[in-house]
Amino acid sequence: GTIELAIAFGEIHWPDFFEFEGCVFRGSGPDNDFMRAYAHNTHSLHNDRESVESLHNHLHIWDSFSLASTVPVTRDQCLYMARLLREMWEAKLQREYPDRLFRVVVNEEGPAAEEGDYQITFSQQHQAD
């Protein structure tokens, strides 16, 4: 592997988080693309902050790892990585935001999972406004 690949995987396994309008998102901070997507999704999801966080924070496991692999990636490998990422993201979120409650979810069932499209996402458990 290369240092660039190691850094890229580090950003997936132990991501940076930032706060915006009471929400927590993966990434280094809001840029123009984020701001446009946030405005659109906040409107289309009727200001449901948990849904907005979940949508913005999702990651397709297959897409993230199959492109870097020189051999085919299996569904079992994707599910293993999704579960491992869930534990890592839970630990990092708890470390950075100890007073907040988060749900880190892997879609282990349903049509997407049956196709091998495992996804991971997270959102806070927000107080009612």
Phi and psi in degrees as GROMACS dihedral restraints (atoms count N, CA, C in turn):
[ dihedral_restraints ]
;  ai    aj    ak    al  type     phi  dphi    fc
    3     4     5     6     1  -115.3    20    10
    4     5     6     7     1   163.8    20    10
    6     7     8     9     1   -63.7    20    10
    7     8     9    10     1   -35.7    20    10
    9    10    11    12     1   -61.7    20    10
   10    11    12    13     1   -42.3    20    10
   12    13    14    15     1   -65.8    20    10
   13    14    15    16     1   -41.2    20    10
   15    16    17    18     1   -61.9    20    10
   16    17    18    19     1   -42.0    20    10
   18    19    20    21     1   -65.2    20    10
   19    20    21    22     1   -43.0    20    10
   21    22    23    24     1   -60.3    20    10
   22    23    24    25     1   -44.8    20    10
   24    25    26    27     1   -67.8    20    10
   25    26    27    28     1   -34.3    20    10
   27    28    29    30     1   -60.6    20    10
   28    29    30    31     1   -37.5    20    10
   30    31    32    33     1   -68.5    20    10
   31    32    33    34     1   -26.8    20    10
   33    34    35    36     1   -80.8    20    10
   34    35    36    37     1   -46.5    20    10
   36    37    38    39     1   -72.4    20    10
   37    38    39    40     1   -37.4    20    10
   39    40    41    42     1  -134.2    20    10
   40    41    42    43     1    69.1    20    10
   42    43    44    45     1   -72.3    20    10
   43    44    45    46     1   158.6    20    10
   45    46    47    48     1   -77.4    20    10
   46    47    48    49     1   150.3    20    10
   48    49    50    51     1  -127.3    20    10
   49    50    51    52     1   154.4    20    10
   51    52    53    54     1  -142.8    20    10
   52    53    54    55     1   156.5    20    10
   54    55    56    57     1  -100.8    20    10
   55    56    57    58     1   143.4    20    10
   57    58    59    60     1  -151.8    20    10
   58    59    60    61     1   120.3    20    10
   60    61    62    63     1    49.4    20    10
   61    62    63    64     1    44.5    20    10
   63    64    65    66     1    81.7    20    10
   64    65    66    67     1    -1.6    20    10
   66    67    68    69     1  -105.4    20    10
   67    68    69    70     1   160.4    20    10
   69    70    71    72     1  -119.4    20    10
   70    71    72    73     1   132.8    20    10
   72    73    74    75     1  -131.1    20    10
   73    74    75    76     1   153.6    20    10
   75    76    77    78     1   -73.5    20    10
   76    77    78    79     1   140.5    20    10
   78    79    80    81     1   128.5    20    10
   79    80    81    82     1   178.4    20    10
   81    82    83    84     1   -93.2    20    10
   82    83    84    85     1   -10.0    20    10
   84    85    86    87     1   151.7    20    10
   85    86    87    88     1   165.0    20    10
   87    88    89    90     1   -73.0    20    10
   88    89    90    91     1   126.9    20    10
   90    91    92    93     1  -112.6    20    10
   91    92    93    94     1  -176.1    20    10
   93    94    95    96     1   -60.5    20    10
   94    95    96    97     1   -42.4    20    10
   96    97    98    99     1   -61.7    20    10
   97    98    99   100     1   -43.1    20    10
   99   100   101   102     1   -60.8    20    10
  100   101   102   103     1   -46.5    20    10
  102   103   104   105     1   -60.7    20    10
  103   104   105   106     1   -41.4    20    10
  105   106   107   108     1   -64.7    20    10
  106   107   108   109     1   -47.0    20    10
  108   109   110   111     1   -64.5    20    10
  109   110   111   112     1   -40.7    20    10
  111   112   113   114     1   -61.9    20    10
  112   113   114   115     1   -46.7    20    10
  114   115   116   117     1   -61.9    20    10
  115   116   117   118     1   -45.5    20    10
  117   118   119   120     1   -62.9    20    10
  118   119   120   121     1   -49.9    20    10
  120   121   122   123     1   -69.8    20    10
  121   122   123   124     1   -34.6    20    10
  123   124   125   126     1   -62.7    20    10
  124   125   126   127     1   -41.6    20    10
  126   127   128   129     1   -67.6    20    10
  127   128   129   130     1   -50.6    20    10
  129   130   131   132     1   -68.9    20    10
  130   131   132   133     1   -24.3    20    10
  132   133   134   135     1   -99.1    20    10
  133   134   135   136     1    16.9    20    10
  135   136   137   138     1    55.0    20    10
  136   137   138   139     1    42.7    20    10
  138   139   140   141     1    61.3    20    10
  139   140   141   142     1    22.5    20    10
  141   142   143   144     1   -79.1    20    10
  142   143   144   145     1    99.2    20    10
  144   145   146   147     1   -62.5    20    10
  145   146   147   148     1   -36.4    20    10
  147   148   149   150     1   -63.8    20    10
  148   149   150   151     1   -41.8    20    10
  150   151   152   153     1   -67.2    20    10
  151   152   153   154     1   -38.7    20    10
  153   154   155   156     1   -63.9    20    10
  154   155   156   157     1   -46.2    20    10
  156   157   158   159     1   -60.4    20    10
  157   158   159   160     1   -47.2    20    10
  159   160   161   162     1   -59.3    20    10
  160   161   162   163     1   -43.7    20    10
  162   163   164   165     1   -64.5    20    10
  163   164   165   166     1   -47.8    20    10
  165   166   167   168     1   -67.6    20    10
  166   167   168   169     1   -30.5    20    10
  168   169   170   171     1   -94.3    20    10
  169   170   171   172     1     0.8    20    10
  171   172   173   174     1   -74.0    20    10
  172   173   174   175     1   152.9    20    10
  174   175   176   177     1  -139.0    20    10
  175   176   177   178     1   129.7    20    10
  177   178   179   180     1   -85.4    20    10
  178   179   180   181     1   117.1    20    10
  180   181   182   183     1   -63.2    20    10
  181   182   183   184     1   -47.0    20    10
  183   184   185   186     1   -56.0    20    10
  184   185   186   187     1   -47.8    20    10
  186   187   188   189     1   -61.5    20    10
  187   188   189   190     1   -36.0    20    10
  189   190   191   192     1   -73.8    20    10
  190   191   192   193     1   -30.7    20    10
  192   193   194   195     1  -112.5    20    10
  193   194   195   196     1   -27.0    20    10
  195   196   197   198     1   -68.8    20    10
  196   197   198   199     1   -31.4    20    10
  198   199   200   201     1   -69.4    20    10
  199   200   201   202     1   -27.4    20    10
  201   202   203   204     1   -91.8    20    10
  202   203   204   205     1    -5.8    20    10
  204   205   206   207     1   -94.5    20    10
  205   206   207   208     1   142.4    20    10
  207   208   209   210     1   -93.0    20    10
  208   209   210   211     1    -6.7    20    10
  210   211   212   213     1  -123.6    20    10
  211   212   213   214     1   156.3    20    10
  213   214   215   216     1   -58.1    20    10
  214   215   216   217     1   140.4    20    10
  216   217   218   219     1   -95.4    20    10
  217   218   219   220     1   132.2    20    10
  219   220   221   222     1   -92.1    20    10
  220   221   222   223     1   163.5    20    10
  222   223   224   225     1   -61.0    20    10
  223   224   225   226     1   -42.1    20    10
  225   226   227   228     1   -61.3    20    10
  226   227   228   229     1   -39.7    20    10
  228   229   230   231     1   -65.2    20    10
  229   230   231   232     1   -41.4    20    10
  231   232   233   234     1   -63.4    20    10
  232   233   234   235     1   -43.2    20    10
  234   235   236   237     1   -65.4    20    10
  235   236   237   238     1   -40.4    20    10
  237   238   239   240     1   -58.8    20    10
  238   239   240   241     1   -47.2    20    10
  240   241   242   243     1   -64.3    20    10
  241   242   243   244     1   -39.7    20    10
  243   244   245   246     1   -61.3    20    10
  244   245   246   247     1   -44.5    20    10
  246   247   248   249     1   -66.0    20    10
  247   248   249   250     1   -39.6    20    10
  249   250   251   252     1   -64.6    20    10
  250   251   252   253     1   -45.0    20    10
  252   253   254   255     1   -60.7    20    10
  253   254   255   256     1   -38.4    20    10
  255   256   257   258     1   -58.0    20    10
  256   257   258   259     1   -45.6    20    10
  258   259   260   261     1   -64.4    20    10
  259   260   261   262     1   -40.2    20    10
  261   262   263   264     1   -68.2    20    10
  262   263   264   265     1   -45.5    20    10
  264   265   266   267     1   -65.0    20    10
  265   266   267   268     1   -39.7    20    10
  267   268   269   270     1   -59.1    20    10
  268   269   270   271     1   -45.4    20    10
  270   271   272   273     1   -63.1    20    10
  271   272   273   274     1   -44.6    20    10
  273   274   275   276     1   -69.1    20    10
  274   275   276   277     1   -42.0    20    10
  276   277   278   279     1   -62.4    20    10
  277   278   279   280     1   -42.9    20    10
  279   280   281   282     1   -64.2    20    10
  280   281   282   283     1   -38.6    20    10
  282   283   284   285     1   -66.9    20    10
  283   284   285   286     1   -42.6    20    10
  285   286   287   288     1   -84.4    20    10
  286   287   288   289     1   -26.1    20    10
  288   289   290   291     1  -133.5    20    10
  289   290   291   292     1    67.1    20    10
  291   292   293   294     1   -64.6    20    10
  292   293   294   295     1   -20.5    20    10
  294   295   296   297     1   -94.7    20    10
  295   296   297   298     1     7.7    20    10
  297   298   299   300     1  -117.4    20    10
  298   299   300   301     1   153.0    20    10
  300   301   302   303     1  -105.6    20    10
  301   302   303   304     1   129.5    20    10
  303   304   305   306     1  -121.8    20    10
  304   305   306   307     1   151.1    20    10
  306   307   308   309     1  -112.4    20    10
  307   308   309   310     1   120.2    20    10
  309   310   311   312     1  -109.0    20    10
  310   311   312   313     1   119.9    20    10
  312   313   314   315     1  -122.9    20    10
  313   314   315   316     1   136.9    20    10
  315   316   317   318     1  -115.1    20    10
  316   317   318   319     1   130.0    20    10
  318   319   320   321     1   -79.5    20    10
  319   320   321   322     1    91.8    20    10
  321   322   323   324     1   -89.1    20    10
  322   323   324   325     1    -8.9    20    10
  324   325   326   327     1  -135.0    20    10
  325   326   327   328     1   167.3    20    10
  327   328   329   330     1   103.2    20    10
  328   329   330   331     1   174.1    20    10
  330   331   332   333     1   -58.1    20    10
  331   332   333   334     1   -43.2    20    10
  333   334   335   336     1   -64.6    20    10
  334   335   336   337     1   -44.2    20    10
  336   337   338   339     1   -64.0    20    10
  337   338   339   340     1   -38.3    20    10
  339   340   341   342     1   -62.4    20    10
  340   341   342   343     1   -28.4    20    10
  342   343   344   345     1   -86.2    20    10
  343   344   345   346     1    -2.7    20    10
  345   346   347   348     1    88.2    20    10
  346   347   348   349     1     7.1    20    10
  348   349   350   351     1   -90.2    20    10
  349   350   351   352     1    71.1    20    10
  351   352   353   354     1   -74.0    20    10
  352   353   354   355     1   138.8    20    10
  354   355   356   357     1  -130.7    20    10
  355   356   357   358     1   151.8    20    10
  357   358   359   360     1  -125.3    20    10
  358   359   360   361     1   144.9    20    10
  360   361   362   363     1  -154.4    20    10
  361   362   363   364     1   171.0    20    10
  363   364   365   366     1  -146.2    20    10
  364   365   366   367     1   157.8    20    10
  366   367   368   369     1  -154.0    20    10
  367   368   369   370     1   159.9    20    10
  369   370   371   372     1   -83.6    20    10
  370   371   372   373     1   158.8    20    10
  372   373   374   375     1   -93.7    20    10
  373   374   375   376     1    95.5    20    10
  375   376   377   378     1   -78.9    20    10
  376   377   378   379     1   145.6    20    10
  378   379   380   381     1   -69.8    20    10
  379   380   381   382     1   148.8    20    10
  381   382   383   384     1   -62.6    20    10
  382   383   384   385     1   136.0    20    10
